[in-house]
Amino acid sequence: MVEIVRLDAGAERPLLADDQPWLYVEQSDEGLFYGSGGSWKASGEWVGYGSLSENDVDLDCAVKAACEWADRYNVPTIWVFASK
């Protein structure tokens, strides 16, 4: 199960090791929610995440899409940076 950590939009990003999977959902000035991240496949190949525009319009949609990707690629935490 993926842990979701919600922080203010202006909060500092966590310091993660180079070999640690990561996934962010960040609110833009326009009110959209962009997801980005990186992890590794079982084969050791790196895989990146970039959200789709249809998921960016709503925080719940953005987090749901990010959770699906995080589950698939064993990302333990999604960091959500959004205004409260």
N, CA, C and O atoms as a Maestro MAE file, in Angstrom:
{
 s_m_m2io_version
 :::
 2.0.0
}

f_m_ct {
 s_m_title
 :::
 protein
 m_atom[336] {
  # First column is atom index #
  i_m_mmod_type
  r_m_x_coord
  r_m_y_coord
  r_m_z_coord
  i_m_residue_number
  s_m_chain_name
  s_m_pdb_residue_name
  s_m_pdb_atom_name
  i_m_atomic_number
  :::
  1 25 0.833 -1.179 0.000 1 A "MET " " N  " 7
  2 3 0.000 0.000 0.000 1 A "MET " " CA " 6
  3 2 0.881 1.246 0.000 1 A "MET " " C  " 6
  4 15 1.905 1.298 0.681 1 A "MET " " O  " 8
  5 25 0.477 2.219 -0.753 2 A "VAL " " N  " 7
  6 3 1.235 3.454 -0.916 2 A "VAL " " CA " 6
  7 2 0.864 4.443 0.184 2 A "VAL " " C  " 6
  8 15 -0.315 4.642 0.477 2 A "VAL " " O  " 8
  9 25 1.868 5.055 0.784 3 A "GLU " " N  " 7
  10 3 1.639 6.121 1.756 3 A "GLU " " CA " 6
  11 2 1.554 7.447 1.002 3 A "GLU " " C  " 6
  12 15 2.375 7.722 0.127 3 A "GLU " " O  " 8
  13 25 0.566 8.262 1.341 4 A "ILE " " N  " 7
  14 3 0.423 9.576 0.725 4 A "ILE " " CA " 6
  15 2 0.744 10.622 1.783 4 A "ILE " " C  " 6
  16 15 0.093 10.691 2.825 4 A "ILE " " O  " 8
  17 25 1.760 11.436 1.500 5 A "VAL " " N  " 7
  18 3 2.177 12.499 2.408 5 A "VAL " " CA " 6
  19 2 1.778 13.822 1.778 5 A "VAL " " C  " 6
  20 15 2.256 14.173 0.699 5 A "VAL " " O  " 8
  21 25 0.902 14.555 2.453 6 A "ARG " " N  " 7
  22 3 0.418 15.841 1.930 6 A "ARG " " CA " 6
  23 2 1.163 16.978 2.617 6 A "ARG " " C  " 6
  24 15 1.230 17.053 3.844 6 A "ARG " " O  " 8
  25 25 1.721 17.862 1.792 7 A "LEU " " N  " 7
  26 3 2.461 19.017 2.280 7 A "LEU " " CA " 6
  27 2 1.980 20.265 1.556 7 A "LEU " " C  " 6
  28 15 1.352 20.179 0.501 7 A "LEU " " O  " 8
  29 25 2.279 21.421 2.127 8 A "ASP " " N  " 7
  30 3 1.928 22.680 1.488 8 A "ASP " " CA " 6
  31 2 2.679 22.804 0.163 8 A "ASP " " C  " 6
  32 15 3.771 22.260 0.002 8 A "ASP " " O  " 8
  33 25 2.087 23.518 -0.767 9 A "ALA " " N  " 7
  34 3 2.684 23.663 -2.106 9 A "ALA " " CA " 6
  35 2 4.109 24.205 -2.048 9 A "ALA " " C  " 6
  36 15 4.929 23.842 -2.892 9 A "ALA " " O  " 8
  37 25 4.422 25.047 -1.094 10 A "GLY " " N  " 7
  38 3 5.750 25.643 -1.001 10 A "GLY " " CA " 6
  39 2 6.732 24.880 -0.136 10 A "GLY " " C  " 6
  40 15 7.850 25.347 0.079 10 A "GLY " " O  " 8
  41 25 6.346 23.725 0.364 11 A "ALA " " N  " 7
  42 3 7.217 22.949 1.251 11 A "ALA " " CA " 6
  43 2 8.449 22.443 0.506 11 A "ALA " " C  " 6
  44 15 8.423 22.235 -0.707 11 A "ALA " " O  " 8
  45 25 9.531 22.252 1.266 12 A "GLU " " N  " 7
  46 3 10.754 21.701 0.677 12 A "GLU " " CA " 6
  47 2 10.513 20.263 0.245 12 A "GLU " " C  " 6
  48 15 9.776 19.516 0.889 12 A "GLU " " O  " 8
  49 25 11.145 19.897 -0.853 13 A "ARG " " N  " 7
  50 3 11.052 18.526 -1.347 13 A "ARG " " CA " 6
  51 2 11.947 17.641 -0.492 13 A "ARG " " C  " 6
  52 15 13.003 18.084 -0.040 13 A "ARG " " O  " 8
  53 25 11.542 16.404 -0.266 14 A "PRO " " N  " 7
  54 3 12.350 15.507 0.564 14 A "PRO " " CA " 6
  55 2 13.682 15.182 -0.109 14 A "PRO " " C  " 6
  56 15 13.780 15.128 -1.335 14 A "PRO " " O  " 8
  57 25 14.687 14.970 0.707 15 A "LEU " " N  " 7
  58 3 15.987 14.537 0.196 15 A "LEU " " CA " 6
  59 2 15.965 13.014 0.119 15 A "LEU " " C  " 6
  60 15 15.900 12.329 1.140 15 A "LEU " " O  " 8
  61 25 16.020 12.504 -1.084 16 A "LEU " " N  " 7
  62 3 15.963 11.063 -1.303 16 A "LEU " " CA " 6
  63 2 17.271 10.585 -1.919 16 A "LEU " " C  " 6
  64 15 17.930 11.324 -2.651 16 A "LEU " " O  " 8
  65 25 17.636 9.361 -1.621 17 A "ALA " " N  " 7
  66 3 18.834 8.767 -2.216 17 A "ALA " " CA " 6
  67 2 18.614 8.557 -3.709 17 A "ALA " " C  " 6
  68 15 17.479 8.412 -4.165 17 A "ALA " " O  " 8
  69 25 19.706 8.542 -4.464 18 A "ASP " " N  " 7
  70 3 19.624 8.374 -5.918 18 A "ASP " " CA " 6
  71 2 18.956 7.063 -6.331 18 A "ASP " " C  " 6
  72 15 18.373 6.973 -7.411 18 A "ASP " " O  " 8
  73 25 19.042 6.059 -5.477 19 A "ASP " " N  " 7
  74 3 18.459 4.760 -5.820 19 A "ASP " " CA " 6
  75 2 17.079 4.545 -5.191 19 A "ASP " " C  " 6
  76 15 16.559 3.429 -5.206 19 A "ASP " " O  " 8
  77 25 16.492 5.597 -4.646 20 A "GLN " " N  " 7
  78 3 15.182 5.495 -4.002 20 A "GLN " " CA " 6
  79 2 14.079 5.916 -4.969 20 A "GLN " " C  " 6
  80 15 14.169 6.986 -5.570 20 A "GLN " " O  " 8
  81 25 13.034 5.092 -5.130 21 A "PRO " " N  " 7
  82 3 11.925 5.483 -5.995 21 A "PRO " " CA " 6
  83 2 11.193 6.689 -5.409 21 A "PRO " " C  " 6
  84 15 11.154 6.881 -4.194 21 A "PRO " " O  " 8
  85 25 10.620 7.488 -6.288 22 A "TRP " " N  " 7
  86 3 9.927 8.697 -5.831 22 A "TRP " " CA " 6
  87 2 8.758 9.013 -6.750 22 A "TRP " " C  " 6
  88 15 8.737 8.618 -7.915 22 A "TRP " " O  " 8
  89 25 7.782 9.738 -6.200 23 A "LEU " " N  " 7
  90 3 6.650 10.191 -6.992 23 A "LEU " " CA " 6
  91 2 6.075 11.433 -6.314 23 A "LEU " " C  " 6
  92 15 5.715 11.405 -5.137 23 A "LEU " " O  " 8
  93 25 5.997 12.520 -7.077 24 A "TYR " " N  " 7
  94 3 5.431 13.782 -6.595 24 A "TYR " " CA " 6
  95 2 4.164 14.097 -7.374 24 A "TYR " " C  " 6
  96 15 4.067 13.803 -8.565 24 A "TYR " " O  " 8
  97 25 3.196 14.697 -6.694 25 A "VAL " " N  " 7
  98 3 2.065 15.356 -7.335 25 A "VAL " " CA " 6
  99 2 2.130 16.794 -6.844 25 A "VAL " " C  " 6
  100 15 2.037 17.057 -5.645 25 A "VAL " " O  " 8
  101 25 2.293 17.730 -7.788 26 A "GLU " " N  " 7
  102 3 2.502 19.124 -7.428 26 A "GLU " " CA " 6
  103 2 1.453 20.026 -8.064 26 A "GLU " " C  " 6
  104 15 1.160 19.919 -9.255 26 A "GLU " " O  " 8
  105 25 0.891 20.917 -7.249 27 A "GLN " " N  " 7
  106 3 -0.092 21.873 -7.744 27 A "GLN " " CA " 6
  107 2 0.628 23.025 -8.439 27 A "GLN " " C  " 6
  108 15 1.587 23.586 -7.909 27 A "GLN " " O  " 8
  109 25 0.151 23.367 -9.631 28 A "SER " " N  " 7
  110 3 0.730 24.483 -10.381 28 A "SER " " CA " 6
  111 2 0.022 25.781 -10.000 28 A "SER " " C  " 6
  112 15 -1.011 25.765 -9.330 28 A "SER " " O  " 8
  113 25 0.589 26.891 -10.432 29 A "ASP " " N  " 7
  114 3 -0.032 28.195 -10.193 29 A "ASP " " CA " 6
  115 2 -1.392 28.297 -10.872 29 A "ASP " " C  " 6
  116 15 -2.237 29.088 -10.454 29 A "ASP " " O  " 8
  117 25 -1.606 27.503 -11.910 30 A "GLU " " N  " 7
  118 3 -2.871 27.501 -12.647 30 A "GLU " " CA " 6
  119 2 -3.913 26.590 -11.995 30 A "GLU " " C  " 6
  120 15 -5.043 26.504 -12.476 30 A "GLU " " O  " 8
  121 25 -3.547 25.912 -10.909 31 A "GLY " " N  " 7
  122 3 -4.481 25.029 -10.222 31 A "GLY " " CA " 6
  123 2 -4.529 23.613 -10.758 31 A "GLY " " C  " 6
  124 15 -5.420 22.844 -10.396 31 A "GLY " " O  " 8
  125 25 -3.579 23.254 -11.619 32 A "LEU " " N  " 7
  126 3 -3.484 21.880 -12.125 32 A "LEU " " CA " 6
  127 2 -2.577 21.072 -11.201 32 A "LEU " " C  " 6
  128 15 -1.853 21.642 -10.384 32 A "LEU " " O  " 8
  129 25 -2.616 19.750 -11.329 33 A "PHE " " N  " 7
  130 3 -1.865 18.862 -10.445 33 A "PHE " " CA " 6
  131 2 -1.021 17.904 -11.281 33 A "PHE " " C  " 6
  132 15 -1.520 16.902 -11.793 33 A "PHE " " O  " 8
  133 25 0.258 18.226 -11.410 34 A "TYR " " N  " 7
  134 3 1.165 17.454 -12.256 34 A "TYR " " CA " 6
  135 2 1.891 16.386 -11.441 34 A "TYR " " C  " 6
  136 15 2.394 16.658 -10.351 34 A "TYR " " O  " 8
  137 25 1.940 15.182 -11.978 35 A "GLY " " N  " 7
  138 3 2.659 14.099 -11.337 35 A "GLY " " CA " 6
  139 2 3.948 13.788 -12.073 35 A "GLY " " C  " 6
  140 15 3.998 13.814 -13.303 35 A "GLY " " O  " 8
  141 25 4.997 13.493 -11.304 36 A "SER " " N  " 7
  142 3 6.267 13.064 -11.889 36 A "SER " " CA " 6
  143 2 6.940 12.117 -10.906 36 A "SER " " C  " 6
  144 15 6.755 12.221 -9.693 36 A "SER " " O  " 8
  145 25 7.723 11.195 -11.451 37 A "GLY " " N  " 7
  146 3 8.385 10.253 -10.569 37 A "GLY " " CA " 6
  147 2 9.328 9.330 -11.305 37 A "GLY " " C  " 6
  148 15 9.471 9.396 -12.526 37 A "GLY " " O  " 8
  149 25 9.962 8.476 -10.545 38 A "GLY " " N  " 7
  150 3 10.890 7.517 -11.115 38 A "GLY " " CA " 6
  151 2 11.024 6.297 -10.218 38 A "GLY " " C  " 6
  152 15 10.932 6.392 -8.994 38 A "GLY " " O  " 8
  153 25 11.244 5.157 -10.845 39 A "SER " " N  " 7
  154 3 11.444 3.905 -10.123 39 A "SER " " CA " 6
  155 2 12.178 2.937 -11.050 39 A "SER " " C  " 6
  156 15 12.711 3.341 -12.083 39 A "SER " " O  " 8
  157 25 12.199 1.678 -10.680 40 A "TRP " " N  " 7
  158 3 12.869 0.655 -11.472 40 A "TRP " " CA " 6
  159 2 11.966 -0.550 -11.654 40 A "TRP " " C  " 6
  160 15 11.259 -0.965 -10.736 40 A "TRP " " O  " 8
  161 25 12.005 -1.097 -12.850 41 A "LYS " " N  " 7
  162 3 11.298 -2.347 -13.121 41 A "LYS " " CA " 6
  163 2 12.049 -3.486 -12.442 41 A "LYS " " C  " 6
  164 15 13.191 -3.316 -12.015 41 A "LYS " " O  " 8
  165 25 11.410 -4.639 -12.343 42 A "ALA " " N  " 7
  166 3 12.050 -5.809 -11.736 42 A "ALA " " CA " 6
  167 2 13.352 -6.162 -12.450 42 A "ALA " " C  " 6
  168 15 14.267 -6.709 -11.833 42 A "ALA " " O  " 8
  169 25 13.443 -5.853 -13.745 43 A "SER " " N  " 7
  170 3 14.645 -6.138 -14.531 43 A "SER " " CA " 6
  171 2 15.800 -5.199 -14.202 43 A "SER " " C  " 6
  172 15 16.931 -5.429 -14.630 43 A "SER " " O  " 8
  173 25 15.517 -4.135 -13.439 44 A "GLY " " N  " 7
  174 3 16.539 -3.144 -13.122 44 A "GLY " " CA " 6
  175 2 16.486 -1.928 -14.022 44 A "GLY " " C  " 6
  176 15 17.205 -0.954 -13.799 44 A "GLY " " O  " 8
  177 25 15.635 -1.976 -15.044 45 A "GLU " " N  " 7
  178 3 15.492 -0.849 -15.970 45 A "GLU " " CA " 6
  179 2 14.731 0.295 -15.291 45 A "GLU " " C  " 6
  180 15 13.701 0.073 -14.654 45 A "GLU " " O  " 8
  181 25 15.252 1.524 -15.434 46 A "TRP " " N  " 7
  182 3 14.595 2.699 -14.865 46 A "TRP " " CA " 6
  183 2 13.322 2.998 -15.640 46 A "TRP " " C  " 6
  184 15 13.274 2.818 -16.857 46 A "TRP " " O  " 8
  185 25 12.294 3.454 -14.938 47 A "VAL " " N  " 7
  186 3 11.035 3.847 -15.564 47 A "VAL " " CA " 6
  187 2 10.576 5.163 -14.935 47 A "VAL " " C  " 6
  188 15 10.632 5.332 -13.717 47 A "VAL " " O  " 8
  189 25 10.127 6.080 -15.772 48 A "GLY " " N  " 7
  190 3 9.686 7.381 -15.287 48 A "GLY " " CA " 6
  191 2 8.180 7.539 -15.358 48 A "GLY " " C  " 6
  192 15 7.504 6.866 -16.136 48 A "GLY " " O  " 8
  193 25 7.668 8.439 -14.535 49 A "TYR " " N  " 7
  194 3 6.239 8.738 -14.514 49 A "TYR " " CA " 6
  195 2 6.030 10.205 -14.844 49 A "TYR " " C  " 6
  196 15 6.673 11.083 -14.270 49 A "TYR " " O  " 8
  197 25 5.137 10.452 -15.760 50 A "GLY " " N  " 7
  198 3 4.663 11.797 -16.069 50 A "GLY " " CA " 6
  199 2 3.159 11.714 -16.218 50 A "GLY " " C  " 6
  200 15 2.650 10.904 -16.993 50 A "GLY " " O  " 8
  201 25 2.454 12.538 -15.488 51 A "SER " " N  " 7
  202 3 0.995 12.441 -15.491 51 A "SER " " CA " 6
  203 2 0.406 12.800 -16.847 51 A "SER " " C  " 6
  204 15 1.016 13.522 -17.636 51 A "SER " " O  " 8
  205 25 -0.778 12.289 -17.098 52 A "LEU " " N  " 7
  206 3 -1.523 12.597 -18.316 52 A "LEU " " CA " 6
  207 2 -2.392 13.824 -18.069 52 A "LEU " " C  " 6
  208 15 -2.874 14.036 -16.956 52 A "LEU " " O  " 8
  209 25 -2.589 14.624 -19.100 53 A "SER " " N  " 7
  210 3 -3.322 15.879 -18.939 53 A "SER " " CA " 6
  211 2 -4.732 15.670 -18.396 53 A "SER " " C  " 6
  212 15 -5.236 16.519 -17.660 53 A "SER " " O  " 8
  213 25 -5.375 14.563 -18.741 54 A "GLU " " N  " 7
  214 3 -6.735 14.346 -18.232 54 A "GLU " " CA " 6
  215 2 -6.763 14.085 -16.726 54 A "GLU " " C  " 6
  216 15 -7.815 14.215 -16.099 54 A "GLU " " O  " 8
  217 25 -5.624 13.719 -16.140 55 A "ASN " " N  " 7
  218 3 -5.552 13.503 -14.694 55 A "ASN " " CA " 6
  219 2 -5.077 14.733 -13.932 55 A "ASN " " C  " 6
  220 15 -5.134 14.762 -12.703 55 A "ASN " " O  " 8
  221 25 -4.610 15.749 -14.651 56 A "ASP " " N  " 7
  222 3 -4.033 16.924 -14.006 56 A "ASP " " CA " 6
  223 2 -5.064 17.923 -13.499 56 A "ASP " " C  " 6
  224 15 -4.727 18.801 -12.704 56 A "ASP " " O  " 8
  225 25 -6.311 17.808 -13.943 57 A "VAL " " N  " 7
  226 3 -7.313 18.841 -13.656 57 A "VAL " " CA " 6
  227 2 -7.883 18.755 -12.246 57 A "VAL " " C  " 6
  228 15 -8.522 19.701 -11.787 57 A "VAL " " O  " 8
  229 25 -7.669 17.655 -11.556 58 A "ASP " " N  " 7
  230 3 -8.293 17.444 -10.252 58 A "ASP " " CA " 6
  231 2 -7.314 16.698 -9.349 58 A "ASP " " C  " 6
  232 15 -6.682 15.734 -9.783 58 A "ASP " " O  " 8
  233 25 -7.185 17.135 -8.105 59 A "LEU " " N  " 7
  234 3 -6.238 16.506 -7.189 59 A "LEU " " CA " 6
  235 2 -6.560 15.031 -6.968 59 A "LEU " " C  " 6
  236 15 -5.654 14.197 -6.964 59 A "LEU " " O  " 8
  237 25 -7.822 14.701 -6.788 60 A "ASP " " N  " 7
  238 3 -8.188 13.297 -6.568 60 A "ASP " " CA " 6
  239 2 -7.819 12.419 -7.760 60 A "ASP " " C  " 6
  240 15 -7.319 11.308 -7.582 60 A "ASP " " O  " 8
  241 25 -8.063 12.909 -8.969 61 A "CYS " " N  " 7
  242 3 -7.691 12.151 -10.181 61 A "CYS " " CA " 6
  243 2 -6.182 11.991 -10.275 61 A "CYS " " C  " 6
  244 15 -5.681 10.921 -10.620 61 A "CYS " " O  " 8
  245 25 -5.461 13.064 -9.964 62 A "ALA " " N  " 7
  246 3 -4.000 13.020 -10.039 62 A "ALA " " CA " 6
  247 2 -3.432 12.013 -9.045 62 A "ALA " " C  " 6
  248 15 -2.530 11.246 -9.382 62 A "ALA " " O  " 8
  249 25 -3.953 12.014 -7.832 63 A "VAL " " N  " 7
  250 3 -3.465 11.091 -6.808 63 A "VAL " " CA " 6
  251 2 -3.859 9.655 -7.146 63 A "VAL " " C  " 6
  252 15 -3.065 8.737 -6.942 63 A "VAL " " O  " 8
  253 25 -5.058 9.450 -7.653 64 A "LYS " " N  " 7
  254 3 -5.490 8.097 -8.032 64 A "LYS " " CA " 6
  255 2 -4.572 7.517 -9.110 64 A "LYS " " C  " 6
  256 15 -4.132 6.373 -9.004 64 A "LYS " " O  " 8
  257 25 -4.286 8.307 -10.147 65 A "ALA " " N  " 7
  258 3 -3.398 7.843 -11.220 65 A "ALA " " CA " 6
  259 2 -1.996 7.572 -10.682 65 A "ALA " " C  " 6
  260 15 -1.362 6.585 -11.054 65 A "ALA " " O  " 8
  261 25 -1.517 8.450 -9.807 66 A "ALA " " N  " 7
  262 3 -0.192 8.267 -9.215 66 A "ALA " " CA " 6
  263 2 -0.147 6.994 -8.368 66 A "ALA " " C  " 6
  264 15 0.847 6.268 -8.393 66 A "ALA " " O  " 8
  265 25 -1.209 6.723 -7.628 67 A "CYS " " N  " 7
  266 3 -1.265 5.507 -6.800 67 A "CYS " " CA " 6
  267 2 -1.191 4.243 -7.650 67 A "CYS " " C  " 6
  268 15 -0.513 3.282 -7.284 67 A "CYS " " O  " 8
  269 25 -1.881 4.244 -8.769 68 A "GLU " " N  " 7
  270 3 -1.848 3.077 -9.657 68 A "GLU " " CA " 6
  271 2 -0.427 2.823 -10.149 68 A "GLU " " C  " 6
  272 15 0.028 1.679 -10.169 68 A "GLU " " O  " 8
  273 25 0.276 3.883 -10.546 69 A "TRP " " N  " 7
  274 3 1.642 3.742 -11.025 69 A "TRP " " CA " 6
  275 2 2.568 3.322 -9.878 69 A "TRP " " C  " 6
  276 15 3.426 2.455 -10.048 69 A "TRP " " O  " 8
  277 25 2.385 3.943 -8.716 70 A "ALA " " N  " 7
  278 3 3.220 3.615 -7.556 70 A "ALA " " CA " 6
  279 2 3.061 2.149 -7.160 70 A "ALA " " C  " 6
  280 15 4.046 1.485 -6.835 70 A "ALA " " O  " 8
  281 25 1.843 1.647 -7.185 71 A "ASP " " N  " 7
  282 3 1.618 0.229 -6.881 71 A "ASP " " CA " 6
  283 2 2.327 -0.670 -7.890 71 A "ASP " " C  " 6
  284 15 2.921 -1.684 -7.522 71 A "ASP " " O  " 8
  285 25 2.261 -0.294 -9.145 72 A "ARG " " N  " 7
  286 3 2.871 -1.110 -10.201 72 A "ARG " " CA " 6
  287 2 4.392 -1.157 -10.091 72 A "ARG " " C  " 6
  288 15 5.007 -2.188 -10.360 72 A "ARG " " O  " 8
  289 25 5.002 -0.024 -9.689 73 A "TYR " " N  " 7
  290 3 6.464 0.058 -9.670 73 A "TYR " " CA " 6
  291 2 7.052 0.163 -8.265 73 A "TYR " " C  " 6
  292 15 8.182 0.620 -8.094 73 A "TYR " " O  " 8
  293 25 6.289 -0.255 -7.269 74 A "ASN " " N  " 7
  294 3 6.785 -0.360 -5.888 74 A "ASN " " CA " 6
  295 2 7.346 0.941 -5.330 74 A "ASN " " C  " 6
  296 15 8.415 0.958 -4.721 74 A "ASN " " O  " 8
  297 25 6.620 2.019 -5.542 75 A "VAL " " N  " 7
  298 3 6.986 3.304 -4.945 75 A "VAL " " CA " 6
  299 2 6.237 3.398 -3.615 75 A "VAL " " C  " 6
  300 15 5.006 3.397 -3.613 75 A "VAL " " O  " 8
  301 25 6.944 3.481 -2.486 76 A "PRO " " N  " 7
  302 3 6.268 3.410 -1.197 76 A "PRO " " CA " 6
  303 2 5.526 4.686 -0.785 76 A "PRO " " C  " 6
  304 15 4.580 4.628 0.001 76 A "PRO " " O  " 8
  305 25 5.956 5.841 -1.317 77 A "THR " " N  " 7
  306 3 5.394 7.117 -0.864 77 A "THR " " CA " 6
  307 2 5.118 8.036 -2.039 77 A "THR " " C  " 6
  308 15 5.936 8.163 -2.950 77 A "THR " " O  " 8
  309 25 3.958 8.672 -2.009 78 A "ILE " " N  " 7
  310 3 3.640 9.747 -2.952 78 A "ILE " " CA " 6
  311 2 3.630 11.037 -2.149 78 A "ILE " " C  " 6
  312 15 2.908 11.162 -1.160 78 A "ILE " " O  " 8
  313 25 4.433 11.986 -2.581 79 A "TRP " " N  " 7
  314 3 4.504 13.294 -1.935 79 A "TRP " " CA " 6
  315 2 3.593 14.241 -2.699 79 A "TRP " " C  " 6
  316 15 3.808 14.488 -3.886 79 A "TRP " " O  " 8
  317 25 2.572 14.774 -2.024 80 A "VAL " " N  " 7
  318 3 1.606 15.680 -2.642 80 A "VAL " " CA " 6
  319 2 1.867 17.084 -2.116 80 A "VAL " " C  " 6
  320 15 1.789 17.336 -0.913 80 A "VAL " " O  " 8
  321 25 2.179 17.996 -3.038 81 A "PHE " " N  " 7
  322 3 2.443 19.393 -2.696 81 A "PHE " " CA " 6
  323 2 1.310 20.231 -3.257 81 A "PHE " " C  " 6
  324 15 1.240 20.471 -4.462 81 A "PHE " " O  " 8
  325 25 0.415 20.681 -2.369 82 A "ALA " " N  " 7
  326 3 -0.760 21.435 -2.812 82 A "ALA " " CA " 6
  327 2 -1.197 22.388 -1.708 82 A "ALA " " C  " 6
  328 15 -0.958 22.144 -0.526 82 A "ALA " " O  " 8
  329 25 -1.841 23.479 -2.115 83 A "SER " " N  " 7
  330 3 -2.378 24.400 -1.119 83 A "SER " " CA " 6
  331 2 -3.524 23.714 -0.396 83 A "SER " " C  " 6
  332 15 -4.219 22.867 -0.956 83 A "SER " " O  " 8
  333 25 -3.699 24.089 0.828 84 A "LYS " " N  " 7
  334 3 -4.715 23.415 1.654 84 A "LYS " " CA " 6
  335 2 -6.062 24.051 1.504 84 A "LYS " " C  " 6
  336 15 -7.027 23.609 2.128 84 A "LYS " " O  " 8
  :::
 }
 m_bond[335] {
  # First column is bond index #
  i_m_from
  i_m_to
  i_m_order
  :::
  1 1 2 1
  2 2 3 1
  3 3 4 2
  4 3 5 1
  5 5 6 1
  6 6 7 1
  7 7 8 2
  8 7 9 1
  9 9 10 1
  10 10 11 1
  11 11 12 2
  12 11 13 1
  13 13 14 1
  14 14 15 1
  15 15 16 2
  16 15 17 1
  17 17 18 1
  18 18 19 1
  19 19 20 2
  20 19 21 1
  21 21 22 1
  22 22 23 1
  23 23 24 2
  24 23 25 1
  25 25 26 1
  26 26 27 1
  27 27 28 2
  28 27 29 1
  29 29 30 1
  30 30 31 1
  31 31 32 2
  32 31 33 1
  33 33 34 1
  34 34 35 1
  35 35 36 2
  36 35 37 1
  37 37 38 1
  38 38 39 1
  39 39 40 2
  40 39 41 1
  41 41 42 1
  42 42 43 1
  43 43 44 2
  44 43 45 1
  45 45 46 1
  46 46 47 1
  47 47 48 2
  48 47 49 1
  49 49 50 1
  50 50 51 1
  51 51 52 2
  52 51 53 1
  53 53 54 1
  54 54 55 1
  55 55 56 2
  56 55 57 1
  57 57 58 1
  58 58 59 1
  59 59 60 2
  60 59 61 1
  61 61 62 1
  62 62 63 1
  63 63 64 2
  64 63 65 1
  65 65 66 1
  66 66 67 1
  67 67 68 2
  68 67 69 1
  69 69 70 1
  70 70 71 1
  71 71 72 2
  72 71 73 1
  73 73 74 1
  74 74 75 1
  75 75 76 2
  76 75 77 1
  77 77 78 1
  78 78 79 1
  79 79 80 2
  80 79 81 1
  81 81 82 1
  82 82 83 1
  83 83 84 2
  84 83 85 1
  85 85 86 1
  86 86 87 1
  87 87 88 2
  88 87 89 1
  89 89 90 1
  90 90 91 1
  91 91 92 2
  92 91 93 1
  93 93 94 1
  94 94 95 1
  95 95 96 2
  96 95 97 1
  97 97 98 1
  98 98 99 1
  99 99 100 2
  100 99 101 1
  101 101 102 1
  102 102 103 1
  103 103 104 2
  104 103 105 1
  105 105 106 1
  106 106 107 1
  107 107 108 2
  108 107 109 1
  109 109 110 1
  110 110 111 1
  111 111 112 2
  112 111 113 1
  113 113 114 1
  114 114 115 1
  115 115 116 2
  116 115 117 1
  117 117 118 1
  118 118 119 1
  119 119 120 2
  120 119 121 1
  121 121 122 1
  122 122 123 1
  123 123 124 2
  124 123 125 1
  125 125 126 1
  126 126 127 1
  127 127 128 2
  128 127 129 1
  129 129 130 1
  130 130 131 1
  131 131 132 2
  132 131 133 1
  133 133 134 1
  134 134 135 1
  135 135 136 2
  136 135 137 1
  137 137 138 1
  138 138 139 1
  139 139 140 2
  140 139 141 1
  141 141 142 1
  142 142 143 1
  143 143 144 2
  144 143 145 1
  145 145 146 1
  146 146 147 1
  147 147 148 2
  148 147 149 1
  149 149 150 1
  150 150 151 1
  151 151 152 2
  152 151 153 1
  153 153 154 1
  154 154 155 1
  155 155 156 2
  156 155 157 1
  157 157 158 1
  158 158 159 1
  159 159 160 2
  160 159 161 1
  161 161 162 1
  162 162 163 1
  163 163 164 2
  164 163 165 1
  165 165 166 1
  166 166 167 1
  167 167 168 2
  168 167 169 1
  169 169 170 1
  170 170 171 1
  171 171 172 2
  172 171 173 1
  173 173 174 1
  174 174 175 1
  175 175 176 2
  176 175 177 1
  177 177 178 1
  178 178 179 1
  179 179 180 2
  180 179 181 1
  181 181 182 1
  182 182 183 1
  183 183 184 2
  184 183 185 1
  185 185 186 1
  186 186 187 1
  187 187 188 2
  188 187 189 1
  189 189 190 1
  190 190 191 1
  191 191 192 2
  192 191 193 1
  193 193 194 1
  194 194 195 1
  195 195 196 2
  196 195 197 1
  197 197 198 1
  198 198 199 1
  199 199 200 2
  200 199 201 1
  201 201 202 1
  202 202 203 1
  203 203 204 2
  204 203 205 1
  205 205 206 1
  206 206 207 1
  207 207 208 2
  208 207 209 1
  209 209 210 1
  210 210 211 1
  211 211 212 2
  212 211 213 1
  213 213 214 1
  214 214 215 1
  215 215 216 2
  216 215 217 1
  217 217 218 1
  218 218 219 1
  219 219 220 2
  220 219 221 1
  221 221 222 1
  222 222 223 1
  223 223 224 2
  224 223 225 1
  225 225 226 1
  226 226 227 1
  227 227 228 2
  228 227 229 1
  229 229 230 1
  230 230 231 1
  231 231 232 2
  232 231 233 1
  233 233 234 1
  234 234 235 1
  235 235 236 2
  236 235 237 1
  237 237 238 1
  238 238 239 1
  239 239 240 2
  240 239 241 1
  241 241 242 1
  242 242 243 1
  243 243 244 2
  244 243 245 1
  245 245 246 1
  246 246 247 1
  247 247 248 2
  248 247 249 1
  249 249 250 1
  250 250 251 1
  251 251 252 2
  252 251 253 1
  253 253 254 1
  254 254 255 1
  255 255 256 2
  256 255 257 1
  257 257 258 1
  258 258 259 1
  259 259 260 2
  260 259 261 1
  261 261 262 1
  262 262 263 1
  263 263 264 2
  264 263 265 1
  265 265 266 1
  266 266 267 1
  267 267 268 2
  268 267 269 1
  269 269 270 1
  270 270 271 1
  271 271 272 2
  272 271 273 1
  273 273 274 1
  274 274 275 1
  275 275 276 2
  276 275 277 1
  277 277 278 1
  278 278 279 1
  279 279 280 2
  280 279 281 1
  281 281 282 1
  282 282 283 1
  283 283 284 2
  284 283 285 1
  285 285 286 1
  286 286 287 1
  287 287 288 2
  288 287 289 1
  289 289 290 1
  290 290 291 1
  291 291 292 2
  292 291 293 1
  293 293 294 1
  294 294 295 1
  295 295 296 2
  296 295 297 1
  297 297 298 1
  298 298 299 1
  299 299 300 2
  300 299 301 1
  301 301 302 1
  302 302 303 1
  303 303 304 2
  304 303 305 1
  305 305 306 1
  306 306 307 1
  307 307 308 2
  308 307 309 1
  309 309 310 1
  310 310 311 1
  311 311 312 2
  312 311 313 1
  313 313 314 1
  314 314 315 1
  315 315 316 2
  316 315 317 1
  317 317 318 1
  318 318 319 1
  319 319 320 2
  320 319 321 1
  321 321 322 1
  322 322 323 1
  323 323 324 2
  324 323 325 1
  325 325 326 1
  326 326 327 1
  327 327 328 2
  328 327 329 1
  329 329 330 1
  330 330 331 1
  331 331 332 2
  332 331 333 1
  333 333 334 1
  334 334 335 1
  335 335 336 2
  :::
 }
}
